[in-house]
Amino acid sequence: MAFAQLLLPDFSLILCGFLVCRYTALGRSVWEQVEVLVYFFLFPVLLFQSIARSALDLSTAWRLMAAGLLLGVIGIAMAYAIPYVPGLSKRIDAREHAASAQVAFRFNSFIALAIAERLAGAQGLLLIAILIGVCVPLFNIGAVWPMARHAQTGFMKALLRNPLVIATALGLATNLAGLRVPPWMSPTLDRIGSASIALGLMTAGAGMQFSQLARSKSLTVSVLAIRHLLLPLVALALALLMRLDVAQTTVLLAFSALPTASSCYVLASRMGYNGGYVAGLVTLSTLLGMASLPFALGVLAP
């Protein structure tokens, strides 16, 4: 399968968002509001619908959940260990590392859903929704922990109010209880889900920034190497170890090679760190995703 061609429509939407934001009257202030709409309404509806409408077999899904959590723990551990790598400790500023470590393991949920649907349709959406549900709390804790000294509110409260976590929990509860969305509601929910993917990809492009990319070159290379090279290799090893089927392996590999979360720079800024530098990392990660996703799906996939 030509994965580069498969991913072209999604990255074209990212480019479209970047161009519209930079060269039209629809500037960053407009896209910030679009991102809020997608994150707090459109995206949770898509997650809920994806999980609730498909039969979930926990006897097989637990392997994917375990692999996703292990991948997350290993990614966080590698990100935290960067300052202790011989030769890097004197080149990396502790504050810059605290703010940017999250880039190494967090992921762009908008791109995740778009990729999963293209790879495996409804089943792919269900599998990626499961990974998002189990990994978002872990990754959010891992992102906030190094910056906790500057936090003004507890991160556990934020996790419990996270719309992605709430939507995933409601979807799982509905599915496991044997309930189904009424047929007359499904077309509306499906259209909301489709809108969330298109707008989510465009907001990822609108948020790209190229300033300060030359800052802390050693740290930049380290976090992005973990995100786009090491994690796909770890994902392949975990898929083999957990004996995942082809669909689960494909989704896990795609999950491991995603660009980092666009909200990384927002979190860093709100906690008193250098948001501009983190925004540059997010931008470069989005661009590197165009190489790491074909690498994971075309080279590593069985």
N, C-alpha and C positions, 0 to 999 in steps of 0.2 A: 504494500500500500504506500502511495506517495504522501507521507505525512506532512511534508512541507506544503504541498498543494491542499491537503485537507485543512490545515490550519490557516491558510491564506485569508479566507473570509473573516475570521476572527481578528487577525492582526490588521486587516484592512479597516475594520471598525475602530481599532485602537488608533491607527493613523488618522482616520477621519476625525475622531474626537480631538486629537492633538491639533490638527489643522483648523478645525472650526473654532477651537478655544483661542488659538494664537492669532488668527487672521480674520476673524469676523467680530461682530458686536456681541456675540455670545461668549463672553469672557469667563474667567475663572469663577467670578461670583455667581454666575448662572449655573455652572457645572457643580459647584459646591451644593446647591440646593437640589440638583438632580441626583447627586450622590446620596444625599439624605433620604430622598424619596425611594431610591432603589434599595438602600441598606435597611431602612426601617419598615418598608411596606412590600415593594415588589419582590425583592429577593426572599424574604421570609415566606411569602405565599408560594413561591416556586419550590422552596425546600419542603414545606408542608405537603404540597400536592405530590411532589416526587416520591416522598416516603409513604404517604397514606394510601396512594392508589395502587401500589404494587405489593404483592404478597412477599413478606419478609421471612426468610428461613434463618432463624438465629443459629441453628446447628451448623450452617455454613458461613453465615455472616460474621461470626465471632472471630474467625481466622483473619478476615480483612481488618476488623476492628483492632485486633491485637497487633497486626503488622503496622497499621497506621500509627498506633500509640508508640510502638517501639521505634518507628522511623522518627517520630517527633522527639522522643527522649534522646535518641542518638544525635539528632540535629541540634537540639539545645545544648547537649554536652559538648559537641564540637565547637559551637559558637562561643560558649563560655570559656573554652580552653585556649582560644586564640592567643591571649596575652602570655600564656605559659609555654608557647612553642619556642624552642631555642632559636635565637636570632630575631624574634619579633617583639619581645617584651620591651626593649628600649625604643622601638619605633612606633609603638601604639600608645596613644593617649587614653587613660583610663575612662575619662568621661565620654570620649568619642566612641569607645568600644561599648560602653553601657548603653548608649543610644542606638548603635547600629547592629548590635548582636542579633536583634530580632529579625533583621533582613535575611539572615542565614537560614531561618527555619519557617517563618510565616509565609503565607501563600495568598494569591489573589483569587478570592472566591468567585468573582464574576467570570474570570477566564476558566476556572475549574469547571463550572457548570456548562459553559459553552463547549469546552473540549470533550467532556464526558458524554454529552448528548451526541456529538458528532461521531465519537468512537463507538458507542454501544447503545444509542437510542435511550429508551425508557429505562432499561436495565443499568446503563451507565449513569444516568441521573440518580437512580436509587443508590448505587454503590458510592458515588462521590458525595451524595448527601449524608450517607452514614459516616464517611471519613471526616467530612466537615463537622458533623455533630460531635464526634468523639475527640477531635483534635483541636477545635477552636478554644475550648476552656484551657487545655494544656498549653497551647501556644500563647494565649493571652497572659497566662501566669508567667510563662517563660520570658515574654517580652517586657512585662512590667517589673519583674523582680530586680533586675540590675539597676533600675531607675527608681526603686521604691523610696529611697531617701527623700526624693523631691515630690512624691505623690501627695496630693491634698485629700484624696478620698481612698478608701479601701478598694482593692481590685476585686475582692470576692463579691461585693455588692454590684460592681459593674458587670461581672460575669453573669450573675443571676438575672440581670436585666438586659443581657445581650439578646437582640432579636433573633440572631441565628440559633443560639442555644434554645431559646423558647420555642421557635418554630420546629426545630428538630425534635425536641421533647414531645411536643404536641403531636407531631406526625408519627413518632414511634408509638406513643400511647394509643392513638387512633388505630394504627395498623395492628398492634398486638391485641387490641380489644376486639378485633374483627369488624370494626366499623368501616364504612366506605363513604366517600364524598357523594352526595346525590348526583345522579346523571345530569340534571338540569344545571348544576353549578360547574361542572367540569369544563365546558367550553370557556366560561369566563375566567376560571383559574388558569387554564392553559394559555390564554391570551396575555394575562398578567405575567405569567412566567416567561413567555417569549419576549415581552417588552423589557423585562428585567435583564435578560441576557444582552440584548442589543444596547440598551442604555448603560449597563454596567461596563461593557467593553469600551464604550466611548468615554465614559468617565475615567477609565484607566489611562486613556490617551490624553485626556484633558489635564490630568494631574502630573504629566511628565515635566521634569525640570532638568536643565543641563548645567546649572551653576554649581560650583564647588566640587565638581567631579574629580579635580586634580588633588583634592585635599586627602591626606592620610592614605597614600597609595597602597601601602602594605595592608592596612585594614580593609581597604576596598577590595583588593584581590582576594583576601582571605575569606571574607563573608560571602562574596559572590562565587568563589570556588566551591564552598560548601553547598550553597543553594543550587548551583547549576551543574556541578560535576560529581561531587562526593555523594550527595543524597540520592541521585538516581542509581548509583552503584550499590548503595546500601539497600535501596528498595528492591533491587533485583535479588540480592542475597536473602532478604527477608521473604520475598515471594517464593523462593525455592525452599527456604527453611520451613515456612508455614504451609507449603504445598497448596498454594492458591491456584484456582482454575484460571483459564486463559483470560476471561473477562475481568476477574479481580486483579490479576497481574497487570493487565493493560492499564486499568484505572489507577492502580497504585503507582505504576511507573510514571503515568501522566501527572499524578498528584505530586510526585517527588521532584518533577522538573519544572513546575509552574514558576512564573515570576513571583516575586515577593508581594506582600499585601500593600496596596496603595495607601492604607491608613498608617503605615509605619511612621511617616514623617509627621502626621498629625499627633500621634501619641508622643513622639519625641519632643515636639514643640510645646505641647501642653504640660509636659513634665519638666520644662526648663532647660532642655538640651538644644543642640544645634540642629534644628529641623531642616535647614537648607541642605546640609551635607547628607542627611538621611534621604531627603527628596531626590538628590542626585543618584544615590544608590538605588532607589526605587525605579528611577527612569532607566538606568543602565540594566537593572535586572529585567525590566519589561522587554528591552531590546534583546538581551541574552536569551530570553525565553524562546525566541524564534529559532535559536540553535539548539537549546537543551531539550526542548520537547521532541523535535525530530530525532535527536540523538537517543533519547530514552525510548521512544516508540518504534523507531526504525532500526536502531542498532542493538539495543539491549533487550527489547521485547522478544519472547520466544516465538 
